[in-house]
Amino acid sequence: MSKTLIALGVTGGIAAYKSAQLCSDLVKAGFEVQVIMTENAVRFVTPLTFRTLSRNPVITSLWELPQWQPEHVALAQSAELFITAPATVNFIAKYANGIADDALSTFAATFNGKAAIAPAMNPNMWRHWTCQENIAKLASHGVRIIGPAAGRVACGDDGIGRMSEVAEILSVIKEMLEADE
Ligand SMILES: Cc1cc2nc3c(=O)[nH]c(=O)nc-3n(C[C@H](O)[C@H](O)[C@H](O)COP(=O)(O)O)c2cc1C
């Protein structure tokens, strides 16, 4: 029996290192994982880390075409669920508004299945009206918003903005996959 394919988006925030653990836990839980990183995510964690943990080549560009079909189209047809963790304020804005200017946002604009994001950012970014409007828009279209949690963020500020714990993200993914359409 073939494994359930999860598309894991990784964007450019400090919490990207936690996404490596999520990737590893998803593989251990028996999922096939295809990682898509933004160019800025690569500044925080290397594609090599995700390639090794996922046992799959990592997508970082729209323009490397391993097969005849563009990767975002092929993946959108085969992935069961799309999770972006961490999701930056920038990615959230692009996702909510259909902006498709890199591999991850183009995939997001192509995929119509079960989707979730785990936002992670400074509390001032999280409570900004632009972010809150984009979050509300995504939620209204069925994108599951996981967290963010309250606490101390990497820059030292306290407030809501920490990425949810990896165990919580994993359990939401499993719950979403088990739920009926
Ligand atoms: C050290 C550092 C940490 C950052 N952490 C975050 C973060 O946690 N959340 C966020 O939304 N943006 C964060 N940013 C800003 C993003 O990297 C920036 O908005 C970038 O354009 C996001 O690109 P992407 O969404 O394509 O990955 C950080 C920037 C720097 C320099």
The ligand as a Tripos MOL2 file, in Angstrom:
@<TRIPOS>MOLECULE
LIG
   31    33     1     0     0
SMALL
NO_CHARGES

@<TRIPOS>ATOM
      1 C1         16.5470   36.5500   12.0520 C.3       1 LIG1
      2 C2         15.2070   36.6790   11.4120 C.ar      1 LIG1
      3 C3         14.1340   35.9900   11.9230 C.ar      1 LIG1
      4 C4         12.8630   36.0950   11.3400 C.ar      1 LIG1
      5 N1         11.8280   35.4120   11.8960 N.ar      1 LIG1
      6 C5         10.5860   35.5510   11.3550 C.ar      1 LIG1
      7 C6          9.4830   34.8750   11.9350 C.ar      1 LIG1
      8 O1          9.6190   34.1260   12.9110 O.2       1 LIG1
      9 N2          8.2720   35.0460   11.3730 N.ar      1 LIG1
     10 C7          8.0670   35.8600   10.2780 C.ar      1 LIG1
     11 O2          6.9280   35.9940    9.8390 O.2       1 LIG1
     12 N3          9.1250   36.5000    9.6940 N.ar      1 LIG1
     13 C8         10.3620   36.3670   10.2120 C.ar      1 LIG1
     14 N4         11.4190   37.0150    9.6360 N.ar      1 LIG1
     15 C9         11.1810   37.8190    8.4160 C.3       1 LIG1
     16 C10        11.0810   36.9290    7.2030 C.3       1 LIG1
     17 O3         12.2680   36.1330    7.0500 O.3       1 LIG1
     18 C11        10.8480   37.7860    5.9430 C.3       1 LIG1
     19 O4          9.5960   38.4390    6.0440 O.3       1 LIG1
     20 C12        10.9470   36.9860    4.6680 C.3       1 LIG1
     21 O5         10.6280   37.8310    3.5790 O.3       1 LIG1
     22 C13        10.0060   35.7850    4.6680 C.3       1 LIG1
     23 O6         10.1200   35.0910    3.4450 O.3       1 LIG1
     24 P1          9.2790   33.7800    3.1230 P.3       1 LIG1
     25 O7          7.8990   33.9920    3.6500 O.co2     1 LIG1
     26 O8          9.3090   33.6980    1.6380 O.co2     1 LIG1
     27 O9          9.9820   32.6290    3.7410 O.co2     1 LIG1
     28 C14        12.6870   36.9080   10.2030 C.ar      1 LIG1
     29 C15        13.7810   37.5810    9.6690 C.ar      1 LIG1
     30 C16        15.0240   37.4870   10.2630 C.ar      1 LIG1
     31 C17        16.1740   38.2460    9.6700 C.3       1 LIG1
@<TRIPOS>BOND
     1     1     2 1
     2     2     3 ar
     3     2    30 ar
     4     3     4 ar
     5     4     5 ar
     6     4    28 ar
     7     5     6 ar
     8     6     7 ar
     9     6    13 1
    10     7     8 2
    11     7     9 ar
    12     9    10 ar
    13    10    11 2
    14    10    12 ar
    15    12    13 ar
    16    13    14 ar
    17    14    15 1
    18    14    28 ar
    19    15    16 1
    20    16    17 1
    21    16    18 1
    22    18    19 1
    23    18    20 1
    24    20    21 1
    25    20    22 1
    26    22    23 1
    27    23    24 1
    28    24    25 2
    29    24    26 1
    30    24    27 1
    31    28    29 ar
    32    29    30 ar
    33    30    31 1
@<TRIPOS>SUBSTRUCTURE
     1 LIG1         1 GROUP 0 **** ****
